[in-house]
């Protein structure tokens, strides 16, 4: 075996290991969604809806409490919505590809017959959106 080939093996192994670590950190992984109730009433009847139509029911959330779930997301393009008891839908992640990984927090500050009010803090790996108002999906 030549000296060049022997020296090249550790370099290739290190490059491969660095590539694996880079790909793992760039996306995918689990996406944790936290829904926080910052109102003075129990919130019932919420669901997370994926772009594929999969629904994840959220149990009732007492005032000051929160619920965390990790929805199963498909491999393609998608979006994630929050649906309230009245069937109104709100954008949580308007668009992503694959599983975005990271965290998204939804803080509900008001719940009325007209719908929900609050903020979304998007800390998913594919987004730099940060915090924005909870808005109805079109």
C-alpha positions, 0 to 999 in steps of 0.5 A, spaced: 500 500 500 502 506 498 504 512 503 499 516 499 493 512 500 494 510 507 494 518 509 488 519 504 484 514 508 484 518 515 482 525 511 476 521 507 474 518 513 474 525 517 470 528 511 465 523 511 464 524 518 463 532 517 458 531 512 454 526 516 454 531 522 452 537 517 447 534 514 444 532 520 444 539 523 441 542 517 434 539 517 429 534 519 429 531 526 423 532 530 418 538 530 416 539 537 409 544 537 407 547 544 400 550 544 400 555 550 394 557 553 395 564 556 387 566 557 383 565 563 379 560 560 380 552 558 381 551 551 378 545 548 377 542 541 384 544 538 387 540 532 393 540 528 392 539 521 398 537 516 398 539 509 396 531 508 390 532 512 393 528 518 389 531 524 392 531 531 387 532 536 390 537 542 387 535 549 383 541 553 388 546 556 387 549 562 389 557 563 396 557 564 398 550 561 401 548 555 401 542 551 407 539 547 406 534 541 411 532 535 406 531 529 408 526 524 410 530 517 410 527 510 417 527 506 414 532 501 412 539 501 407 541 507 404 546 511 402 545 519 395 549 521 391 549 528 384 548 527 379 551 533 373 548 535 369 552 530 373 549 524 377 556 523 384 554 521 390 558 523 397 558 520 403 555 524 408 553 519 405 556 512 410 552 508 416 547 509 419 541 505 420 535 509 420 535 516 423 542 518 425 539 525 426 544 531 420 547 535 414 552 534 410 555 540 403 557 539 401 562 545 394 563 545 392 570 548 384 570 547 379 565 545 372 568 543 366 566 539 370 569 533 376 565 533 383 565 537 388 571 537 395 570 539 402 569 537 407 564 533 414 563 535 417 559 529 424 556 531 424 550 526 430 549 522 428 551 516 425 558 518 428 565 520 421 567 521 421 568 528 415 571 532 409 573 528 401 574 530 397 568 529 393 569 523 387 565 519 389 560 513 386 562 507 
